[in-house]
Amino acid sequence: MIVGISEGGATRQGLELALALCDRVEVFFDSAGRTFHPKVYLSRSASRARIFVGSNNLTAGGVFRNYEAGLVLDTVPTDHMVTQVEEWIHLLRSDAECCVELTPETLEAVVASELYRIGDEDVRRQSAGNSAVGSTPGAVFGVSRTRKKGPRGKQGETATPAQSATAAVAISGEVVRRWSKKLKRSDAQQLGPSAGTNLTGALRLTMSGHEIDQTTYFRYEFFGLETWHADVDKPNVDYTEVPVEVFVLGDALGVMTFRVDHDVSREAGQGNFTTVLKWGPMNALLRQTSYVDNWVTLEALTSGYRLSIVADDPQTASGGPLQAGV
């Protein structure tokens, strides 16, 4: 990680966290007064690479609260863009006058020096708590009521990944398609009494009593209008990522992004399922709390998707058959 400390934007706690989480951290500061301001994130494996370039600082504001914009490129490690980013990072690191490795010793030095204006998160939170922004008489602007992230946990609790969903996408309209299934241990991410139940991290999208061809329905009908991509790591797999509004036993958890995988090799000519929904942001919640024998419902609306976990069979609760093609 290469971080900047210009304009008094860095804090002691932020630098300590970077030092604790990263294999190597370098601080870039130009004493000529030029601000180090880039936000570029590169991740890669042997076969895939992702570049994110945007306005987002790696802070609570940049990730959750602020109005930000960015661009993501999914590609392969040999892409020219990846090479350019790597060369640029090397150029920054080779500037020995401005790029210095962060160690416990250099951390203490920059915090102690008035030249670098390193802040303190505790002081900032106290100041924010005493602020009266938006309440001044005659103020032109108020406080946005649009939620920027998912609901917080109860007081004293840490929000789970499921509770940290974003709600930037409007999910609305009439139900176009509906599908439901009773959750078994494998789908509910609960280990069975024997070693035969594995935590797959996925919900199998099967027939489940609906009059559908489960080998094609979810790929070409239910999620058929989405943009699908070939998975470079798995030759037979197409995938898409969709925003879904989530409700669990009546509690609204906000909008989460789920990956849906379609693998034609799963069929094997036996009518098996070919499509799964990766639980992703809900994995932690499902593994902490058992929803075995509850029901999961997926709905495709005219604008977006909805996932609900309910206690009772939705077919019975609705007073009639629940068909996937509703």
N, C-alpha and C positions, 0 to 999 in steps of 0.2 A: 504494500500500500504506500502511495505517495500522497501526503496531505499538505495542505497549505495552512499558514497561520496568519495570513494577511488581514488587515482591517479589523483586528480584534475579534475575529469570528471563532477562534479556537478556544477550547476550555481545557483545564487540567484533567478533568474526568474523561473527556473525549480522547485525549492523547493517551491516558492510562489504559482506556478500553482498547484502543487500537494496538497498543503495545502488548496487551494481554491476549488478544485474539489472533494476531497476525504473526507469521513466521519472520517477517522483516517489515519494518516501517521506516520510511524516510520522510523528512520534513523539508519542504521547498520554500525558501524565503529569499527574495531579491531585495537587498538593502538599498537599491536605487529607487525603491518606492513603487515598483511595478507589482500589481496584485497577481498572485497565483490563483486562478479562477476556474480551471477546467474541471468538468465532471465526466469522466470517461471510465467505464467499467468493462473489463474483459474477463470472460471465463471460457475455459476450453477443456476438452478431454482429447483422447487420441483421435476421435472421429468427428467431434462437433465443437463449434465455437459460437459464442454469443457476445456481441458488442452492444453496449448501451451508452448513448451519448445524450445528455440532457441538461436541464437547468438544476437538477436535484443534487443538493449536498447530501452526504450520507449522515443525516441528522434526523431527529424526530420531525422537525419542520419539513425538511426536504422529502422525507419518505411518507409522512402521514398528513400533516396539517396544511401545508402551503399549496398554492396553485402552481403547478409545475408542468413542464412539457418535455418529452424526450423521444428518441427514436431507437428502436431495437433492430439489430441485424442478426438473424440466425443463419449460420453458414458453416463452413468447414475450416479446419486450422490452416489449410493451404491457401485460403482466399487472400487476395492481394490486400484487402482492407485490414485483415488480421496482421499481416506482415507490417503494414504501415503503422498500425497502432503500437506494435511491439518495438519498432524502430524509434518511434517518438518517445516511448517510455524509456528506452535505452539512452536516448539523447538527454532526457531530463536527469536521469541518474548519473550520467557522466559529467554533469555540471557541478564539479566539486565545490565551487564557491557558494553555491546556492542550495545544493541538495545534500543534506547531512543525515546520517542514520540516527534514528531515535533510539536511545538507550535510557536506562534509569538516570544516568548521569546527565545526558543532554536534556532530558525532560526537566530535571531540577534546574538546569541552567536557564532554559528558555522561560520557565515559569517565574524564576526569580528576577529576570531582567525586565525593566520597564520598557525596553525597546520593542517587545513583541506583544504586549497587551494581552496576555493569556487570561481568559476569564475563568469564572467559577460557576458551575451549574447550580449549586445550592443558593448562591447569592442571586442568580438570575430568577430562580423559582420564587424566592421571597419577594423580589421586586415585582414579578408578574402577578403575584397574589394580591399585592397592594395597589395594582393598577386600576384606573377607572376609565380605561379606553372605551369609547362608545357611549359613555354616560354623561359626557360634558354637554351642558346646555348649548344649543345652537350647532351641535355637530352635524355635518353633512352626511357622513357615512355611519352605518350601524354594523352589527355583527351578523354574519351569514348564519342562517338556520339550516342550510344544507349540510347534511352529515358528510364529513370527509373520510370517515373510517367507520368500522363496525362498532357495536356496543362494547363498553368496558365491562370487565368482570365486576362482581359485587365488591363493596368496600373491603379492602384487606386481601383481595384475591388477585392473582395475576391472570390476565386475559389469556385464554388458550388461543392457538392459531385459528380455530374456528370462529372465535369471538373477534378476531382482528381482521375480519373481512372488509373489503372496500365496497362502497355503495355508489360508485360513480356511474353505473349503468341503470337506466330506468327499465324495470320489468313490469309490463302492463298488458292490457288487452284481453281478448277472449281466449279460452283454451281451445287449441287446435287439435292437439293430440295428448293422450294421457296413458300412462303405463304404471303398474304397481307390482310390488313383490313383497312377500313375507321374508324378513331378514333371517337368514341362517347364520351360524357362527362365522363362516368364512366371509360372507358379505358384511357382517357387522364388526369384523376385525376383533373377534374374541377367540382365544385359543380353546380348543375342545378338550374333553377329558383324556383323549389319546393324542399321540403325536400326528394324527392324520389331518388335523386342521391347521392350516398355515395362515399367517397374516399376509394376505396378498396385496393389501392396500387398494383393492378394487371392488367395485360392485359389478357383478356379472349381469349383463342385460340379456335375459333369457326370455323364453316364451311366457312362462309364468301364468298360464291359463288364458292368455290373450290370443285372438285369432290373427296371428302375424307370422311371417317368416323371419324368425329372429336372426338368421344368418345375413339378412340384407336390410331389414327394417330400420335399424338404428343408424346405419351408415347412409342410406339413400333416402329415407323418409323422415324419421324423427329429427335427425341432425343433418338432413340432406342439403339444406341451404347454407350451411356453414362452409368456411374455407378449410379444406383438408390438405394435409402435407404428408409427404413420404418421410418416414422415419429413417434417417441415414444409418442408424445403428441396427435396425431390424428390417430386412428386405421386404417382408410380407405385411408390414404394419403401416397403415395410414392413421393420422391423428388430427384432432382439432381441439381447440381450447375455447370454452364457452363460459360466459358469465351466467350464474345461476343464483336466484334468490332462494335462501335456505330457511326453513322452519323446522324446529325440532320440538315435538310435543307442545306445540303452540307458541314457543318462543321464537321470535324473529332474530336470526343471526346475521342478517345483511346479505350482500351479494358477494359470492365467492367465484373464483375462476377454476373450473375443473377441466382436466384433460380427458378426452374420450379417445380410446384406441380401438381400431378395427383391424383384426388380424385374420385374413382369409385362411391361414394355415390351421386355425383352431377347428375349422369345420370338419375336416377329414372325412367328408362324405357321410357323416353320421348324424347330421342335423344338430350339432353342438352349437353353443353360443360362439359368436365371433367378435362381439363388441363388449368392452368394459368401460366403466366410468371410474377414473382414478380418484380416490377419495381425497388425496392431496391435502388441502387446508383443513379437512375434517378428521384426518387420521388420529390426531392426538385426542380429540373429544371422543371418538368412537372407541379408542383403546382404554380410555379412562372410565367410560360408562357403558354398560352393556345395553344394547337395544335389540338383543336377540328376541325373536318372535314378535317384534313390532313390524310395522309395514312402512315401506318406502314408496313414495309416489313421485314420478317424474312427469312434469307437464310442459308441453311446448305451447307458449302463448303467441299471440300475434306480434308481440315485441318482447322476446326473451324466453327464459326458462325458469321453472320453479321446481324445487325439490323439497318434499315434506316427509318427515318421519312421524308417524301417528301410531297410537296404541291399537286401534281397531281396524279391521278389514275395511278399506275404503269402499269396496263394492257394497258391503252391508250398510255402511254409514250413509251412503248416497241413496240407498233405497232401490238400487237397480244395478244392472251389470256395468262394469267399468271397462270400456273397450279402448284399446290403444289408439284407435283411429277416430276418437271423438273429436 
